[in-house]
Amino acid sequence: MHIVRTNQNGNKGRVYYVCPSKYISEEHCNYFKFADDDDDDVISNAAPRKSIRSEEFNDLSTRVYEMDNEFQEHGDRTYTQLVKLLIIDKIHLLHDNRGHVLESIVARTVRQIETTKEHIRLVGLSATLPNYEDVALFLRVDLNKGLFHFDNSYRPCPLAQQYIGITVKKPLQRFQLMNDVCYEKVIDIAGKHQVLIFVHSRKETAKTARSIRDAALVNDTLGRFLKEDSVSREILHSHTELVKSNDLKDLLPYGFAIHHTGMARADRQLVEDLFSDGHVQVLVSTTTLAWGVNFYNGVGHSC
């Protein structure tokens, strides 16, 4: 809405949408192109080492580091000549290795507004931010007019949280225990709801998915995920030969899949579509999927 309003007001300035990863930048760029029906607006995605001062676009989706590099290269001229709206998505990542870069971008924006007296709209977005008032003050937001907080009542799907402590210290034993607990939680709802599992690294996606799949094979519970005569089984088998990832080739026939930014884009898109359509029953992913894609899923587990 902010982007559309900026363009409809006859403002010749540009809109910058800043997000934490290349994958999210690509996803939002494609969405903006789909949603924008104005043929005069050109939307671009800035890749690493690609100048974002090109005269060929109106709106830009870019990563934090590309935005900061542009400011360092061109200085304040970037603002005075281009920016009218700056949207920072996932602003809770101030407490992250990208945090100092986000702070630099915000500081430059605020300084430019105060120096030139030219208005630049600054919008910060976050899905999970308990100290939102602190961040609002950092962005110089009027708490009575410009701060909006949406609690759990706005969620399209209710969210219940349960924390399970793992006290084992040896890495291999801890990993196995986490997988055992995860399997127990997943098997409780197998066949009733799909499951989305978040892990901390790309390698863990395949390891965790295989661990649950293998446990289901040993316990003869695999049929609870995917029935022999189901349409989903036929669809998954037909798509198995199309994917490039060997991990996906191994997991898809059983109703399991993985998702991370190291996969080919076509594989990622296929996994998203198969999960959205209800064919993939268990999806193990890194947190990038939580940042960039919305799934209306009954149950999710984070391991």
N, C-alpha and C positions, 0 to 999 in steps of 0.2 A: 504493500500500500504506500509506503514511504517513497519507493522508487517511482511508482506510477504518478504520485502527486508531484514529485519533483519534475518529471518530464512534462506533465500536463500543464504546469504553471508557466510554460514558455521559457523555463530556465535552461540556458545553454550549457550550464555546468554539467559535470559528470558525477555518477554515483559509483562509489567504491564499496564492494562487499568483501570484507576481510574475514577469512576463516582459517582454521588451524592446519588443514592438510590439502594436498593436491586432489585427493579423491572427492572431498567435500566441495572443493572449488569447482570441479568438473560437474558434479551433480547439480549444484545450484545454478551454474551457468546454463546448463541444458534446460533447467526448469524455467529460468527467466526468459529464455528464448521461446519456450512453449507458451508461457503466460502472456508475453508481450505481443500484442497484435498491431503495434505501430511499426510500419515498414521503415520509418525514418530512424528508428532506434537500432543501433548496432551493439550487440553485447559480446564481450570477449572474455576469455579466460587467460590469465597471465601465467605462463609456465616459467620455471627457473631460467634465468639468463635471458629472458625475453623482455624488452623494454615495454613498460606499460604506459609510456607517453605517446604511443602511436595515435595518429589523428583518425584512426579508422573505427573507433568505437565510442559509444555514449556511456554505456554502463559496463562495469568491470567486476568480475569475480576473481579474487586473488588470495594468495596465502600471506600470512603475517610477514614472513621474511622478505618476500618480493616487494611488499608495500614499503617496508622499512628501508630496503636497499634503494628503492626509487627516491625516497625522501633524502637519503644521504647523498645520492648522485646529483639530484637536481635542486635540492634545498627547498626554500619556501615558495619558489616559482610554481612547484607542483600544485600547491594549494591555490595561489592567487589566480592561476590560469585554468584550473581544472575542477577541483573538488567543491561540490555543493552539498553532498550528502555522503557521510561515512558511516557504514554499518559494520559493527564488529560482532560477529557471531561467536558463541562459546566464550564469552568474556570472563567466565569463571576460571579460564586457563591463565589468568593473571598469576595464579599459584601453580606455575608450571615452568618448564625450561624455556617456554616462549614468553613468559610473563614480562621480562624486562623489555622485550621488543614491543609488546602491546603498550606498556607504559610509555615508551618512547613515542609511539604513534599518537597516543592520546595527548601527551605533553606538547608535541609539535602542533597538533590541531588547536588546542586551547590557546597556546601562545599566538598562533596566527590570527585567531578570532580577536584576541585582546589587542593585538598590534594594529591590524588593518580595519577593525570594526566591521568586517564583512562577515555575514552570517554563514556558518557551516553547520549543518544539522548533524549531530552526533547521536547515533543509536547503538546501545549495547544490548545484546540478547544472550540469555542463558536459560537452560532448562532446569538446572539444579544449582541454586545459589542461596544459601541460608543468610549470608551477610550482604544481601542486596542493597541495603541502605548505605553501607560503607562504599560499595562500588559506585552507587549513584552520586555520592559526595565526591568521589574521585573524578567522575565525569562532569562535575559541576552541574548536576541535574537539580532542578527545583523539586523537592520531595513532594510538594503538594500538587504539582501539575504534571511533572514529567516522569514520575516513577509509577510503574504498574507491576503489581505482584499477583500471580495466579497460583492459588494453592491447589491441593490435591483434588478438590471438588471439580476442577476443570478438566481432569484427565478423562479421555474417552474410554479408557479401561481402568478399573480400580487397581490400585497398587498396594500389595501387602508385602512387608519385608520381614525376613527371618534371618538372624545371624547365627552361624554355626562356627564355633571356635575350633581351630586345629592346633593342638599343642605339641605335636611331634616335630622335632627339630631337624632330623636327618632328611635331606632333600628328597631322596627317592621314596622313603616311607611316607613323607608328607604328601608328595604328589599322588602316590597310590591311594592314600586315605582320602584325599580330596576327590579323586575319581570315584572311589567307592561310595562316598556320600552323595556325589552328584548322580551316580547311577540310581541309587535308592530314591532320590527325589524325582528323577525323571520317570522311573518305572511306575511310580505311584499315579501318574497322570497319562501314561502312554495310552494312546488310542482315544483319549478324551480331548486333549488340547495339544497344540504344537508347542515346542519348547525352544527357546532362544537362550543360548549359554554364552556368556562373555568371559573371555580369558585374557591374559596379560600380554601374550606375544603371538606372533604368526605360527611358530613351531607348535605351540600348545594347542592350536585349533585342531590340527590333524591328530595329535596325540590324544587329546581329550575325546574327540569323536570316535576314534578307534577303540579307546578304552571302554566307552559305553557300549559300542557295537559288539565288541568281543565279550563283554560281560553278559550282554543279552543272548549271545550265541551259546555261551557256557550254561546259562540258566534257562535256556530254551524259552525265552520271552520275546524273541525278535518279532514273532507274529503279532504282538501287541502294538508294534509300531506301524507295520505295513502288512496287510493281509495278502495272501497268495493270489486271490482273484480280483484284487482291487485295480481300478483304472490307473491309480497313481503309480503302481508298480510298473505297468506297461509304459507309462509316460517317462518315468525315471530311467528305465532300461533304454528307451529310444534316444534319450539325451546323453546317456553315458558316453557314447562313442564320439560325441561332438565336442566334449570339453578337452582342454589342453592339460589341465592339472591331473597328475597321476593320483593324487590324494582323492580328488573328486571322483575319478573313475572307480576307485576302490570303494568309496562310501555311498555314492548316489543309489546304487541298486538296492540298498538296505533302508533307504529313506532318511539317510544322514547326509549332511553337507557342511562345508566350511566356507568362511568368508574373511578375506583380509586384503589389504592393498597390494600385496605382493603377487596376487593372482592376475591373470589376464582380464582385461575389462569385460570381454565377452563372457568369461566364466562367472565373474561377479554378477553381471546383469542376469545371467541365466539362473543363478542361485536365488537372487532376489525374487525373480518372477515365479520360480517353482515354490518358494516358501510362501509368497503372497497368495498363490493359487491353492495352497493347502496340500501340495504333493510331498514336499520335504517336511518330515515330522520333527527332526532335531537339527537345529542349525547352531554350529559353534563358530563364534566370531570374535574378532578383536573389537575394541571399543569404537573404532572408526565407524562401524555400522550403526551404532547407537547415535553417533553425531550426525550422520548424513542421511539416514533413511528412516522413514516412519512406517512401522508395522503395527497393525491392530491385532496384537497377539494375546491369546488368553493367558499364557503363563511364560515367565522368563526366569531363568536362573543365571546368576552371576557367580562364577567360580574363581 
